[in-house]
Amino acid sequence: MAQLGLIMPTMRIVFILLCLCYSASTAALEGASLEYSENSARRRMEVLLIAMTDSKPSIYQRAMNGLVRIGNRAVADLEILASDKEPVIRVRAADVLGRIGGKAAVALLLSMKDDDSAEVRAQVALAFGDARAVAAQPCLYAWLYDEDIAVRDSAALALALIGHADALEPLLAAFIQERGREARSPAEERSLKRSRKSMDEAIKALVRQEYNCKAVALLLKQLTGELLHVLIEATYAVGDPRLCVPLQKALVSNDPVAIRMAADSLAANGDSRCIQPLCEHAASHQFTDVRQAASRTLRRLTGAHSGQGSAWTLWWKNNKVRVEMLYDRDALIASCYEPSWIPNPAQLAPLSVQQLEPLLQAALGSGPDHWQRKAWQIIQTDNAISKRWSNYLVTLYEQESQERKRVAYLSLLSALPYDHLIGRLQQQSDDIRMELALEVSENPKQAVRHSSERAMLALLLER
């Protein structure tokens, strides 16, 4: 027993020493692993940077993609390539920096803005666009007037990618100057056409941005002459009634070109609030093209079929009261286009679903994508209180004869509460079944109709 007592403390000491040795060795291994990991990452970075300078696309492109995956940690090392003596290497570095993005990458790109190579400046411009570098916009504004066409082209594309409304006025001015440049060779003419197209598309892209509408509206009120003409033309396909009132300023100007262009633009952006001045121009403006433009837009907005001339004076006299009753409704609808604003049900309650038909038409696919989503969101919010949209959709479905529209109404209904309408839907299903049975009995070879509609009805009734 005495010997056993001596052995036990000894074993305990040995066990503790073994534990300490294991802990020390584990810590050493972890430290070595960490050091190995850091060294491995460093070597990988060096390999990628060297591969970036290779002449083979299959190698340098893989290296560029690898550095993009590394991200911000690669930016400091890219500074070496950003100042390489070969322009092609600096171009690759700018490309990678733009794809990485972030403050550090943009700062390094800004240090390259005075590069002697037009090819590098053009790539830096595109990189600013890829990085959505708002801070680089002043540099891009200057490059819209660069001596090299490719740089001007890239600067316009970059400003469109950044998407900030502040770029509109500089782009408008640069585009007008670009249109006035004369080519000295066929090749330069092709390049100029490409640059003009890029600037034109950049302007239109910025105007289409739903968040830029307020800035566009302000410019429509402030600009004159050719700047205004280019801006109005860019609004043709926007489809936003928030531009209705600003465009009317051009209608009452002394600029016949602006009047005609505004009249054309209101076909997509107008509502009841622009009908009176359009009627006046369609009836009696001194220039034929203005009368024709106003008449075209009025036919689209009102559904009337009058041509230019005094017929529109008579039309306005007969419809003035009815049109003016729509002013408040259309102002409310225009406000709904604001991305951050949704009317509450109390604001919509005074208006019937028939008066709010523009919301339904948008939900069915009319207008810009963002407005389609917004209109459907408004309908769902309003319907949660009264279920009046569910009722209205079923009524429209019952009255509609075209299967395509009937299916569209059922598709919207499927996303709204409709339990209280099951009886009406079941009746429609029974009617279709009876109709098909009669058709088959009369002509067994006739193709079965209403397949999409029957499938949608079955889906609704099974829920």
C-alpha positions as CSV (number, residue, x, y, z in Angstrom):
1,M,0.0,0.0,0.0
2,A,2.8,2.4,0.8
3,Q,4.4,1.7,-2.6
4,L,1.1,2.3,-4.2
5,G,0.8,5.7,-2.4
6,L,4.2,6.7,-3.8
7,I,3.3,5.6,-7.3
8,M,0.1,7.6,-7.6
9,P,1.6,11.1,-7.1
10,T,4.3,10.2,-9.6
11,M,1.8,9.1,-12.2
12,R,-0.2,12.3,-11.6
13,I,3.0,14.4,-12.2
14,V,3.7,12.5,-15.4
15,F,0.2,13.0,-16.6
16,I,0.4,16.8,-16.0
17,L,3.7,17.0,-17.8
18,L,2.3,15.1,-20.8
19,C,-0.7,17.5,-20.9
20,L,1.6,20.4,-20.8
21,C,3.8,19.0,-23.6
22,Y,0.7,18.3,-25.7
23,S,-0.6,21.8,-25.2
24,A,2.7,23.3,-26.2
25,S,3.0,21.1,-29.2
26,T,-0.6,21.9,-30.3
27,A,0.1,25.6,-29.9
28,A,3.3,25.3,-31.9
29,L,1.4,23.4,-34.6
30,E,-1.4,26.0,-34.7
31,G,1.2,28.8,-35.0
32,A,3.0,27.0,-37.7
33,S,-0.3,26.3,-39.5
34,L,-1.3,30.0,-39.3
35,E,2.2,31.0,-40.6
36,Y,1.9,28.5,-43.4
37,S,-1.6,29.8,-44.3
38,E,-0.4,33.4,-44.4
39,N,2.6,32.4,-46.5
40,S,0.4,30.3,-48.8
41,A,-2.0,33.3,-49.4
42,R,1.0,35.6,-50.0
43,R,2.5,33.2,-52.6
44,R,-0.9,32.8,-54.3
45,M,-1.2,36.6,-54.5
46,E,2.2,36.8,-56.1
47,V,1.4,34.1,-58.6
48,L,-1.8,35.9,-59.6
49,L,-0.1,39.3,-60.0
50,I,2.6,37.8,-62.2
51,A,0.0,35.9,-64.2
52,M,-1.8,39.3,-64.8
53,T,1.2,40.3,-66.9
54,D,1.1,37.2,-69.1
55,S,0.3,37.6,-72.8
56,K,-2.1,34.7,-73.0
57,P,-5.7,35.6,-72.4
58,S,-6.4,32.2,-70.9
59,I,-3.8,32.9,-68.2
60,Y,-4.2,36.7,-67.4
61,Q,-8.0,36.4,-67.4
62,R,-8.0,33.6,-64.9
63,A,-5.6,35.7,-62.8
64,M,-7.9,38.7,-63.0
65,N,-10.9,36.7,-61.9
66,G,-8.8,35.3,-59.0
67,L,-7.9,38.7,-57.8
68,V,-11.5,39.8,-58.0
69,R,-12.5,36.9,-55.8
70,I,-9.8,37.9,-53.3
71,G,-11.4,41.3,-53.2
72,N,-10.3,44.3,-51.1
73,R,-7.2,42.4,-49.8
74,A,-5.8,42.5,-53.4
75,V,-6.1,46.3,-53.8
76,A,-2.9,47.3,-52.2
77,D,-0.9,44.9,-54.3
78,L,-2.7,46.0,-57.5
79,E,-1.1,49.5,-57.0
80,I,2.1,48.0,-58.5
81,L,0.3,47.0,-61.7
82,A,-1.7,50.2,-61.8
83,S,1.6,52.1,-62.4
84,D,3.2,49.5,-64.7
85,K,5.0,50.9,-67.7
86,E,2.9,48.9,-70.1
87,P,-0.6,50.5,-70.8
88,V,-2.1,47.0,-71.3
89,I,-1.2,46.0,-67.8
90,R,-2.6,49.2,-66.4
91,V,-5.8,48.5,-68.3
92,R,-6.1,45.1,-66.7
93,A,-5.5,46.5,-63.3
94,A,-8.2,49.1,-63.8
95,D,-10.6,46.4,-64.9
96,V,-10.0,44.3,-61.8
97,L,-10.2,47.3,-59.5
98,G,-13.6,48.3,-60.9
99,R,-14.9,44.8,-60.4
100,I,-13.7,44.7,-56.8
101,G,-15.2,48.1,-56.0
102,G,-15.2,49.8,-52.6
103,K,-13.4,52.9,-51.3
104,A,-9.9,51.6,-51.6
105,A,-10.3,50.5,-55.2
106,V,-12.0,53.7,-56.2
107,A,-9.2,55.7,-54.6
108,L,-6.6,53.8,-56.5
109,L,-8.6,54.3,-59.8
110,L,-8.8,58.0,-59.1
111,S,-5.0,58.1,-58.9
112,M,-5.0,56.8,-62.5
113,K,-7.3,59.5,-64.0
114,D,-4.4,61.5,-65.5
115,D,-2.9,58.5,-67.3
116,D,-1.3,59.4,-70.7
117,S,-2.9,56.4,-72.4
118,A,-6.4,57.0,-73.8
119,E,-7.0,53.2,-73.6
120,V,-6.2,53.3,-69.8
121,R,-8.5,56.3,-69.2
122,A,-11.3,54.6,-71.1
123,Q,-10.9,51.5,-68.9
124,V,-10.7,53.5,-65.8
125,A,-14.0,55.2,-66.7
126,L,-15.7,51.9,-67.2
127,A,-14.2,50.7,-63.9
128,F,-15.8,53.7,-62.2
129,G,-19.1,52.6,-63.6
130,D,-18.6,49.0,-62.5
131,A,-17.8,50.2,-59.0
132,R,-20.8,52.6,-59.0
133,A,-18.3,55.3,-57.9
134,V,-20.4,58.4,-57.3
135,A,-17.2,60.1,-56.0
136,A,-15.7,59.8,-59.5
137,Q,-18.5,61.7,-61.3
138,P,-16.6,65.0,-61.6
139,C,-13.8,63.1,-63.3
140,L,-16.3,61.5,-65.7
141,Y,-17.9,64.8,-66.5
142,A,-14.5,66.1,-67.6
143,W,-13.9,63.0,-69.7
144,L,-17.2,63.6,-71.6
145,Y,-15.0,66.2,-73.4
146,D,-11.8,64.1,-73.7
147,E,-9.9,64.4,-76.9
148,D,-10.3,60.6,-77.4
149,I,-13.7,59.3,-78.6
150,A,-13.4,56.0,-76.7
151,V,-12.9,57.9,-73.4
152,R,-16.0,60.0,-74.0
153,D,-17.9,56.9,-74.9
154,S,-16.8,55.1,-71.8
155,A,-17.5,58.1,-69.5
156,A,-21.1,58.2,-70.7
157,L,-21.6,54.4,-70.2
158,A,-20.1,54.8,-66.7
159,L,-22.5,57.6,-65.7
160,A,-25.4,55.5,-66.8
161,L,-24.2,52.6,-64.6
162,I,-23.8,54.9,-61.6
163,G,-27.3,56.1,-62.3
164,H,-27.2,59.4,-60.4
165,A,-29.5,62.3,-61.5
166,D,-26.7,64.8,-61.1
167,A,-25.1,63.5,-64.3
168,L,-28.1,64.5,-66.4
169,E,-27.3,68.1,-67.2
170,P,-23.5,67.4,-67.9
171,L,-24.6,64.5,-70.2
172,L,-27.1,66.7,-72.0
173,A,-24.5,69.4,-72.7
174,A,-21.9,66.9,-73.8
175,F,-24.4,65.1,-76.1
176,I,-25.2,68.4,-77.9
177,Q,-21.5,69.1,-78.4
178,E,-20.9,65.5,-79.6
179,R,-23.7,65.9,-82.2
180,G,-21.9,68.9,-83.6
181,R,-18.5,67.3,-84.0
182,E,-17.4,66.5,-87.6
183,A,-15.6,63.3,-88.5
184,R,-12.4,63.5,-90.5
185,S,-12.6,59.9,-91.7
186,P,-15.1,57.0,-92.1
187,A,-13.6,55.3,-89.1
188,E,-13.9,58.4,-87.0
189,E,-17.5,58.8,-88.1
190,R,-18.3,55.3,-86.9
191,S,-16.7,56.0,-83.6
192,L,-18.6,59.3,-83.3
193,K,-21.9,57.5,-84.0
194,R,-21.1,55.0,-81.2
195,S,-20.2,57.8,-78.8
196,R,-23.4,59.7,-79.6
197,K,-25.5,56.6,-79.1
198,S,-23.8,55.9,-75.8
199,M,-24.5,59.4,-74.5
200,D,-28.1,59.3,-75.8
201,E,-28.7,56.0,-74.1
202,A,-27.1,57.2,-70.9
203,I,-29.5,60.1,-70.8
204,K,-32.5,57.9,-71.4
205,A,-31.3,55.4,-68.8
206,L,-31.0,58.2,-66.2
207,V,-34.4,59.6,-67.1
208,R,-36.1,56.2,-66.8
209,Q,-34.8,55.7,-63.2
210,E,-37.8,56.0,-61.0
211,Y,-35.7,57.7,-58.3
212,N,-34.6,60.4,-60.7
213,C,-38.0,61.7,-61.6
214,K,-37.9,64.7,-59.3
215,A,-34.6,65.8,-60.8
216,V,-36.0,65.3,-64.3
217,A,-39.1,67.4,-63.5
218,L,-37.0,70.2,-62.1
219,L,-34.8,70.3,-65.3
220,L,-37.9,70.3,-67.5
221,K,-38.9,73.6,-65.7
222,Q,-35.4,75.1,-65.8
223,L,-33.8,74.2,-69.2
224,T,-34.4,75.9,-72.5
225,G,-33.5,75.5,-76.1
226,E,-31.6,72.4,-77.3
227,L,-30.9,71.2,-73.8
228,L,-34.7,71.1,-73.2
229,H,-35.4,69.4,-76.5
230,V,-33.0,66.5,-75.8
231,L,-34.4,66.0,-72.3
232,I,-38.0,66.0,-73.5
233,E,-37.1,63.5,-76.2
234,A,-35.6,61.2,-73.5
235,T,-38.9,61.2,-71.7
236,Y,-40.9,59.8,-74.6
237,A,-41.0,56.2,-73.3
238,V,-40.9,56.8,-69.6
239,G,-44.6,56.5,-68.8
240,D,-44.6,58.4,-65.5
241,P,-47.5,60.9,-64.8
242,R,-45.2,62.8,-62.3
243,L,-43.9,64.4,-65.5
244,C,-47.3,65.6,-66.7
245,V,-47.2,69.0,-64.9
246,P,-43.6,69.8,-65.7
247,L,-44.1,69.0,-69.4
248,Q,-47.0,71.4,-69.5
249,K,-44.5,74.2,-68.9
250,A,-43.2,73.5,-72.4
251,L,-46.7,73.6,-73.8
252,V,-47.1,77.2,-72.8
253,S,-43.7,78.3,-73.9
254,N,-42.8,80.3,-77.1
255,D,-40.7,77.5,-78.4
256,P,-42.7,75.5,-81.1
257,V,-40.2,72.7,-81.1
258,A,-40.5,72.2,-77.3
259,I,-44.3,72.4,-77.6
260,R,-44.4,69.7,-80.3
261,M,-42.0,67.5,-78.4
262,A,-43.9,68.0,-75.1
263,A,-47.2,67.1,-76.8
264,D,-45.6,63.9,-78.1
265,S,-44.2,63.0,-74.7
266,L,-47.5,63.5,-72.9
267,A,-48.9,60.6,-74.9
268,A,-46.8,58.4,-72.5
269,N,-46.7,60.7,-69.4
270,G,-49.9,62.7,-69.5
271,D,-53.3,62.4,-67.9
272,S,-56.4,64.5,-67.5
273,R,-54.5,67.5,-66.3
274,C,-52.8,68.2,-69.6
275,I,-55.9,67.8,-71.8
276,Q,-57.1,71.4,-71.9
277,P,-53.8,72.9,-73.2
278,L,-53.5,70.1,-75.7
279,C,-57.0,70.8,-76.9
280,E,-56.1,74.5,-77.4
281,H,-52.9,73.6,-79.4
282,A,-54.8,70.9,-81.5
283,A,-57.5,73.4,-82.4
284,S,-55.6,76.5,-83.2
285,H,-51.8,76.4,-83.0
286,Q,-50.1,78.2,-85.9
287,F,-47.8,75.3,-86.8
288,T,-49.3,72.2,-88.4
289,D,-46.8,69.8,-86.7
290,V,-47.8,71.1,-83.3
291,R,-51.5,70.7,-84.1
292,Q,-50.9,67.1,-85.3
293,A,-48.8,66.2,-82.3
294,A,-51.4,67.5,-79.9
295,S,-54.2,65.7,-81.7
296,R,-52.3,62.4,-81.7
297,T,-51.8,62.6,-77.9
298,L,-55.4,63.6,-77.3
299,R,-56.7,60.6,-79.3
300,R,-54.6,58.4,-77.1
301,L,-55.6,60.0,-73.8
302,T,-59.3,60.5,-74.5
303,G,-60.2,57.8,-77.0
304,A,-61.8,60.5,-79.2
305,H,-61.2,60.3,-83.0
306,S,-61.1,63.9,-83.9
307,G,-58.3,65.2,-86.2
308,Q,-56.6,68.5,-85.8
309,G,-58.7,71.6,-85.9
310,S,-61.7,73.2,-84.2
311,A,-63.3,69.9,-83.4
312,W,-61.1,69.8,-80.3
313,T,-62.6,73.1,-79.1
314,L,-66.0,71.5,-79.3
315,W,-64.8,68.3,-77.6
316,W,-63.4,70.3,-74.7
317,K,-66.6,72.3,-74.3
318,N,-68.6,69.0,-74.1
319,N,-66.2,67.2,-71.8
320,K,-64.7,69.9,-69.6
321,V,-66.7,69.0,-66.5
322,R,-66.0,65.3,-66.7
323,V,-62.3,65.8,-67.3
324,E,-61.9,68.3,-64.5
325,M,-63.4,65.8,-62.1
326,L,-60.5,63.5,-62.8
327,Y,-57.8,66.0,-61.8
328,D,-57.6,65.0,-58.1
329,R,-57.7,61.3,-59.0
330,D,-54.9,61.7,-61.5
331,A,-52.8,63.8,-59.1
332,L,-53.2,61.0,-56.5
333,I,-52.2,58.3,-59.0
334,A,-49.2,60.4,-60.0
335,S,-48.2,60.6,-56.3
336,C,-48.4,56.8,-56.1
337,Y,-45.4,56.6,-58.5
338,E,-43.2,58.0,-55.7
339,P,-41.1,54.9,-54.6
340,S,-41.3,55.7,-50.9
341,W,-45.0,56.6,-50.7
342,I,-48.0,54.3,-50.5
343,P,-51.5,55.8,-49.9
344,N,-53.4,54.4,-47.0
345,P,-56.9,53.0,-47.5
346,A,-58.5,56.1,-46.1
347,Q,-57.0,58.2,-48.9
348,L,-58.3,55.7,-51.5
349,A,-61.7,55.2,-49.9
350,P,-63.4,58.3,-51.6
351,L,-62.6,56.8,-55.0
352,S,-64.4,53.7,-56.4
353,V,-62.5,50.8,-57.9
354,Q,-63.7,52.0,-61.3
355,Q,-62.1,55.4,-60.7
356,L,-58.9,53.6,-59.6
357,E,-58.8,51.5,-62.8
358,P,-55.3,52.7,-63.7
359,L,-54.0,50.7,-60.7
360,L,-55.6,47.6,-62.0
361,Q,-54.3,48.2,-65.6
362,A,-50.8,48.5,-64.2
363,A,-51.2,45.3,-62.1
364,L,-52.2,43.6,-65.3
365,G,-48.9,44.6,-67.0
366,S,-49.3,48.2,-68.2
367,G,-46.6,50.8,-67.6
368,P,-43.0,50.5,-66.3
369,D,-42.1,47.4,-64.2
370,H,-41.7,49.4,-61.0
371,W,-45.1,50.9,-61.4
372,Q,-46.7,47.5,-62.0
373,R,-45.2,46.2,-58.8
374,K,-46.2,49.4,-56.9
375,A,-49.8,49.4,-58.2
376,W,-50.3,45.8,-57.1
377,Q,-48.9,46.6,-53.7
378,I,-51.4,49.4,-53.4
379,I,-54.3,47.2,-54.4
380,Q,-53.4,44.5,-51.9
381,T,-53.1,47.1,-49.1
382,D,-56.5,48.6,-50.0
383,N,-58.1,45.2,-50.5
384,A,-57.1,44.1,-47.0
385,I,-59.7,46.5,-45.5
386,S,-62.7,46.1,-47.8
387,K,-62.1,43.2,-50.2
388,R,-63.5,45.5,-52.9
389,W,-60.8,44.5,-55.4
390,S,-61.6,40.8,-55.0
391,N,-65.2,41.6,-55.7
392,Y,-64.3,43.8,-58.7
393,L,-62.0,41.2,-60.2
394,V,-64.7,38.5,-60.1
395,T,-67.2,40.9,-61.6
396,L,-64.8,41.7,-64.4
397,Y,-64.1,38.0,-64.9
398,E,-67.8,37.3,-65.2
399,Q,-68.3,40.0,-67.8
400,E,-65.2,39.4,-69.9
401,S,-65.5,37.2,-73.1
402,Q,-61.7,36.9,-73.9
403,E,-60.2,33.9,-72.3
404,R,-56.7,35.6,-72.0
405,K,-58.2,38.5,-69.9
406,R,-60.4,36.1,-67.9
407,V,-57.3,34.1,-66.9
408,A,-55.4,37.3,-66.0
409,Y,-58.2,38.4,-63.7
410,L,-58.2,34.9,-62.0
411,S,-54.4,35.1,-61.6
412,L,-54.7,38.4,-59.7
413,L,-57.6,37.1,-57.6
414,S,-55.5,34.1,-56.6
415,A,-53.2,36.4,-54.6
416,L,-56.2,38.1,-52.8
417,P,-58.7,36.8,-50.2
418,Y,-61.6,35.3,-52.1
419,D,-63.3,32.8,-49.8
420,H,-66.6,34.8,-49.9
421,L,-66.6,34.4,-53.7
422,I,-66.3,30.7,-53.9
423,G,-69.9,30.3,-54.9
424,R,-69.6,32.6,-57.9
425,L,-66.4,30.9,-59.1
426,Q,-68.0,27.5,-58.8
427,Q,-70.9,28.7,-60.9
428,Q,-68.5,29.9,-63.6
429,S,-66.7,26.5,-63.5
430,D,-70.1,24.7,-63.9
431,D,-71.0,26.9,-66.8
432,I,-67.8,26.2,-68.6
433,R,-68.2,22.5,-68.0
434,M,-71.7,22.6,-69.4
435,E,-70.6,24.7,-72.4
436,L,-67.8,22.2,-73.3
437,A,-70.1,19.2,-72.9
438,L,-72.6,20.7,-75.4
439,E,-69.8,21.6,-77.8
440,V,-68.4,18.0,-77.7
441,S,-71.8,16.5,-78.2
442,E,-72.3,18.6,-81.3
443,N,-68.8,18.1,-82.7
444,P,-66.7,15.4,-81.0
445,K,-63.6,16.3,-83.0
446,Q,-63.6,20.0,-81.9
447,A,-60.5,21.0,-79.8
448,V,-61.3,21.5,-76.2
449,R,-61.3,25.2,-75.2
450,H,-60.8,27.1,-71.9
451,S,-58.0,24.7,-70.8
452,S,-56.0,27.5,-69.0
453,E,-59.1,29.0,-67.5
454,R,-60.4,25.6,-66.2
455,A,-57.0,24.9,-64.7
456,M,-56.9,28.3,-62.9
457,L,-60.5,27.8,-61.7
458,A,-59.7,24.3,-60.4
459,L,-56.7,25.7,-58.5
460,L,-58.8,28.5,-56.9
461,L,-61.6,26.1,-55.9
462,E,-59.2,23.5,-54.4
463,R,-57.7,25.9,-51.9
